[in-house]
Structures are given as C-alpha cells and as structure tokens.
Amino acid sequence: MKTIFTVIKKELTDTLRDKKTLFSAILLPALAMPLLLLGVTKLQQNLLNKEQNKQLKVALIGAPQNIVSQFKDTTFVLVNDIALAGVKDSINNGSLDAVLEFKPDFQEKVSSLQSGGLNLYYKSTNLMVEKRIREKLDSYKSIVMNDRIKQLELSSEALEPLSISKIDIASPKEQIGKMIGGFIPYIFIIFCFMGCMYPALDLITGEKERGTIETLLTVPASRFKILMGKTITIALIGISAALMTIAGMFVGLKFIDGIPPDFLNAINDILGLKFILMLFAMLIPLSVFFAGLLSAIVVRASSFKEAQSYVTPLSFVIIIPAMIALMPGVELTWQTVWIPILNIALATKEIIAGTIQPAHYIVVVGSLILLAIVAVFFSLKQFSKETMVLK
C-alpha cells in the first residue's frame, strides 16, 4: 500500500505541475457553470427585452375598425395596402412581422354570436410575435364576450361550467429536478471524463513518449501497484473536475443576478450534504471506470497524438447516454439502472427531485463499482504486456 501511495504522490506532483491539466481539470470546470449561467441568463433577458420592446410591423387585411383600434399604440406599426399574394415573402424578408387576414364574413359572424375566422401569418422563429398579437386579440375577445353576456342576459359563470383550481403537490425541489435535473449530470459527467482524459494521456502515453516509463518499471514495485497509483491519480483528478463543476454552479447561482428567488431557494435546498454524499458515492466508481478505461486505451498508443485519436471518439460514446437522460420520458427504471453513464445521469436527476428509490440507487452504485473493477482489470491486462508498455 505504501508503494501505491508513493506512486500517487509522485504522479500528483507531476500532474499538478502541468498547466494544461490544471486548466482542464480545475479552472475550466470551476468557471464553466458560472459563465454558462451568466451567459444564458443575460442572453435570455436581453432577447426578451428586445422582443418585448420591439415595434412590430403588422398588416391587417379586412379587419373591422374595433380590432384596428386595438393595435394603435407605440408598440405596433400598421402597414397598409398589402396584397395577400406577397404576404409570405414580406414576412421572410423582414418587411413585416405578421399579417392578420380576416374572413369576409368575420364581422357578420361575430355580430350573429358565431365565431369569426381569421388567419395569422408569422414566423415562429421570431420570438414573442404570436404572444403579443394574441394579447391584442384577447383584449378584443374580452370586449365581445362582455357584450354577448349582456345581450343574452347571462352571468359570466354560465359560460364557465367548470371552475378548476390547480393544486400542484410537486415540491419546488421536485419540479426543478424533473425540469433541469438531467442537465446537471450531463455537465459533470463530461468534465469528469475530461478531467480523467488529460492526466491519462500524460501519465501513460506521455511517459512512453518521454522515455521515462522504462525507468519507472525498474523500481522495486509490481506493475499492479504502479498502475493502481496512476489509476487512482487519474480518478482523483476526474473527481476534482466534477466537484469543481458543482462548486462553480453553486457559486454562480449565488452571485448571478436575475435568477428567481424561489428557484434559488430550491437549488440551495438541493445542494445539501445529502446530495453531495450521494453524488460522491457515484462519482468515485465512475472516475475509476473512466481512469481504467482510458488507461487501457492510451497504453496502446506510442505517441501523444496517437492517443488523442483513440480517446476523442470515446468522448462521443460517453456523451450520448448523458444526452439521452435529457430526453423527456426517460426515467430511472429496472432496465435503465444497468446502463452505464445513463444510470448515473438519471439517478442524479432523481436525487435532485427527491424521488430516488433506495433500491435503484444501490444498484446504480453497485453496477458502477463492478464496471470500475472490470475497467481496472482490463487496464492491468494491457499494462502487463511488454509490447504495450514499451515504445
């Protein structure tokens, strides 16, 4: 055991001296989430403010005067003399934001207590256009409904046979867990893999390329102990990268303006000791699995560039299961609990929501531990071959 700790100490010292590894495993994960949250929040606010305050150029074809009056304010510019044939081109080239074409019998049907028909031409890619136009039409609709209620001598309740009061029993924690719970593991899984990848390349392929691995193999230590020291070092850097991502997210949520207080309180409740401990129990075997798998792959390469060509496609294999967890309807079940990467992403989502089943969690952790053992064993088999280790 002392030999393994000696190797770990030596490898950690060498790794922490490498600026590229420090940047990719410590600095980048710590800054990624705050910068992402800041960028998304500011961009969303700017886009919404821009779209909300933008003057919309709207053409009304065959509109009655009481609807035209709804659009006479500073937020709309009414465009006249528009031919229906050129409506789509006008919207596509930006000269118009929307066109409302009213049926010839629109006013007649409304007056006879029927539904007046109209067509709304717009591009759904233009944010807020439909919402802002519907607000104007809803104002007109409200006036017509009030007139009809008076004309028919009805009460407003007579037109609403159902009075539904929504009682959402899902806690804010559960709502956030189901809404964004899949995104958080997606981020830390990627950075955990990246945190393992760079030291694996340096500590194994890098030593082969520099010619120092032959010297290391001459010391009175078995290859198993040397490999374990390297694997644990790689795993520690991977865990650090994942934890720095979580820490960066926590700091970003604390100090970035514009985040709703209810959302912030729920996130603070989620990022408690229980969440950290449960996450850590999954991160340890996940990092060891990444470390063992990467070690087994990069030991086959004779140069840093060759090793990179091996591990780059692997990153896509890691990302795909994490992306599947983001899809609606994908839940942690007795089927998905065995799928590597996907199970930790889904389990994290359930932990955040507070709906994780203990049996599912135990199986997830157990399967990750089993996977880590298999990866390390596979790595040892590769590391034991002279043709693999020596350049």
N, C-alpha and C positions, 0 to 999 in steps of 0.2 A: 504493500500500500504506500510505503514511503517513497518507493521509486516512482509510482504513478503521480504522487503529489509533486515530486521533483520535476517530472516532465511537464506537468501542468504549469508549475511556476515558471519554468523556462519558456514554454510556449506562450503563456500570457504576457510575459515580459516582452518577447519579440513581437507579439501581435499588437500590444498597446503602443509600441514604438512606431508602428506603421500608420501613417496619416490617412491613407486610403481606407483602411479598416475602421479607424476611429470615426471617420466621416460617415461611412456607410452603415456602421453598426450602432453608433451612439448619437452623433449630431443630426444626421438625416432623419432617423425615426423620431427624435425629440422635436424637430422643427416641422415635420411633415404635417401632423394633425393640426397644430395651431395655424400654420399657413393655409392649409386646406379649409379649415373652418372660417378663418378670416376672409379668404378669397371668396368662398361660396356665400357667406353672409353679406359681404359688401356688394358682390355682384348681383345677388338677388334683390337687395334693397335698391340699388341703382336702376336695375331693369324695371322693377315695379314702379318706382317713382317716375322714371322716364315714360313708361307706357301710360301711367295714370294721368300725367300732366300733358301728354301729347295731344295736340289738336288733330282730331280725326276728320279726314275728308270723306264725307258721306253723300251719296246721291240717293234721293227719294223719288221713285218713279210711280206716279199715280197715287201719291199719298194724300189723304184728307188733311185739311188745314189744322185740325186739332192734334194730329200727330206731328205735323211740321213744326208746330209751336213747341213741342217737347224738345226739339233739337236746336232751338235757337238760344244757345248760350256760348260762352267763350271757348268751351272745350270741343266744340264741333264746328266744322266749316261745311256748309251745304253747297253742293255743286249741282248746277242746273244744266239742262239740255244734254243729258247723257242718253245715248242710244243703247238699247238693251243688247244689241249685237256686239258692242265693243266693251261690255262690262268686264269680262274675264281678263282681257288684255290690259284694261285700265288698272285693275287690281294687281295684276302681275308686275306691271312696270312701276307701281307705286304712286301713280297719279290719283288713285282712290284707295281708301282703306276698306270701304264696304259699300254695298248697294242694296237698298230695300225696294223690291218690286212688289207693289200691291196689286192684287187681282182687281179687274174692272168692277166686280160687284162687291168689293170689300165693304164700302160704307153701307150699301143696301143690306147686306147680311148682318152687319153689326146692329143696324137700326131695327132689324126684324128678330133680334135676340138669337142670332145664329153666330157661327164663328167665321170671322173674316180671314181670308187667306193671304199670305204674303211670302215671298222668297227672300232670304237673306244670303247675299253673296259676300264671301270674305275668305281670308286665308287663316287657317287655324294656327299657322306658324307665327302670325302676328299676335303677340300676347295682349290680352285684355280687350281686344276689339269686340268680340262677341259679348263679353260680360258688360261692357259699358253701353253697348246698343240695347242689350236686353233690359238694362236698368231703365232706359228711357221708355221702352215698350211696356215694361211692367208698370210704370207710372201711368201711362195711357190706359192700360188694362184695369188698373185700380179705379180710375175715374169711371170707366164704362161699367164696371161691376157695381159701383155705388149707385149709378143711375138706374141700372136694372133692378137692384134691390128695392129702390124707391118706387119704380114703375110697377113692379109686381107685388108691392106691399109685403115684402118678405123681410125676415130678420137675417142678419149675416150668418147666424148659426144654422139656418135652414139650408144653406149652401155647403155647410161643412158637416156631413153626417158622422165623421169620426174626429174625435179630439184626442190626439196621440201625445202622450208625454214620454219622452225618451229617458230611460233610466239606464245609464251605462254603468254596469257593475265592474268593468275592467278598470283597474287602478292606473294612474298615470305611468307607473313603472312598467306595467304590462303593455300598455299602449305603445310606449317608446320601444320596448323590447321587440314587439312584433313589427314596428314601423322601421326602425333603423338598426335593430339588433344584429341583422346579418351583415351590415356594413362594417361594424367594429372588428369582428374576427377576420373579415376579408383583408383589412389593413394590417393587423398584427401578424397574420399568417404570412403575408408577403414579406414583411420586414424581418420576421423570424427566419424565413428561408434565406433572404439576402444577407442577414447577419451571420448565418452559418456558411454561406457560399464563399464569401471573400476570405475568411481565415482558412477554410478548407483548401482553397486554391493556393494560398501562400504557405501553409504549414506542411502540405504534402507535395503538390506539384512544384511549388516554389523551391522547396528544399532539394528536390530532384534536379531542378534546372540549375540551382546554385552549386550542386555537388556536395552539399553538407549532410545529406541523409545517410551517405555511406559512413561518415564519421559518427553519426548518432547511433547507427546499428552496431558499432564496435564497443559501445559501453556495456557493462555487465547488467543488462536488463533484457527481459524477453520482449519479443515483438508485440505480444499481447499487451504488456504494460506500457510500451511506447505508444501503441495505437490507442489504448484507453486514455492515456494522458492527452493525446492530440484530440481525440473524440470529445472528451469532457470539456476541453478548452473551446473547441468549436461550438459545442452546445451552450456553454456559458455565454459566449458572445451572441448567439442566437436568442437566448432568453433575455439578455440585456437589451437587444434591439426591440423585442416585442414589448418589454416592460417600459422602455423609453417611449414607445408609441402610445401606450396607455397613459403614461405620465404627461406626455405632450398634449393629449386630448383633454385631460383633466385641467391642465394649466390654461389651455386655450379656451375652454368653456368658462373658466373663472374670470378671465380678463378681457374677453372679446365682447364688445357692446353689441346690442341688437338681438341677443338671444332671449326668448321669452322666459320670465321668471319661473313659471310652472315647469317648463321643460328643464331649466337649470336645476331646480329643486329635485326633480325626479332623477336626473343624471347623478347628482350628488348622493342621492339615496342608493343608486345602483352601484356606484364606485366605492362600496364599503369594503370592510375587511373580509367578509364572507365571499364577495365576488373575486377579490384578489387571490384569496387562498384557493378557491375552486378553479380559477383560471390558471394559477401557478401549477396546480396538480396536473393539468392537461398540457401546459407548456413544456414542462420538464421532459416527459417522454416524446413529445412532438419534436423538440430541439435535438434530442438524442437520435431520433429517427432521421431527421434531416442530416445531422452530423455523420451518422453511419452510412447513409445512402450516398452522400456527396463524397465521403472519403473513399468509398468503394469505386466510385466513378472516376474521380480525378487521379487516383493512383495509377490508372491505366495510361494516363497521358504523360508524354515526355517533355512537354513544354507548357507554359502558362497559357499560351494562345490556343493550343490543342485542348486543354482542359476547359477553357471557356466555351469552346464549340460543343463540348459534351454537356455542360450544365445549362446552357442557355435554353435548349428545347425542354429541359426538365422543368424550368420555371413555368412554362405554359401548362404542363401537366399538373403542377401544384395549384395554379390559379383557377383552372376550370372547375374543380369541385367547390372551391370557395365561392366562385361566381354562382354556381347552382344554388347555394344556400341563400342567395339574394332573391331568388325567384319566389313569387307568391305561391303559397300552397305546398311548398317543400317543408316538411316538418320532421322532427326527430321521432322516428318510429323504430320498431324492432328490426326493420330492414335497413334503414339508413344509419343506424347506430354502429354498423360494422364497416361502413365505407370510410377509408382514411381521408383526412382533411375535411371532407363534408361533415363527418360526425362532430368534429371539434367546433366547426362553424355553427352548426345547428344547436349544439349543446350550449355554446356561448349565448346564442340568441335566446334560448330557453332560460338560462341563468339570469340574463338581464331582465327578462319578462317575469321572473319569479315563478315559472311554471315547470321547471325541470323535475323530472321524476328521478328519485334516488337510484332506482334500478338502471335506468338509462345512463345516468352519469357514471355509475360504477362500471358498466360495460364499456363506455367510451374510454374511460381512463385505462381499464384493463386491456382493451384492444390496442390502444396507443403504446402501452408498455410492451405488449407482445410484439408489436410492429418494430419498436425500437430495438428489442433484443435480436430480432431477425436481421435488421439492418446492420447492427454492430457485428453479428456473426458473419454476415456476407462480406463486410468490410475486412474482417480478420482473415477470411479465406483469401481475399485478394492481396492483402498486405503480407501474407505468408509466402507468396510466390516471388522468387528472386527476379523473374523476368518482368514483374510488375513494378517492384520497388526500385530496382537499379536501372538507371537510364541507359 
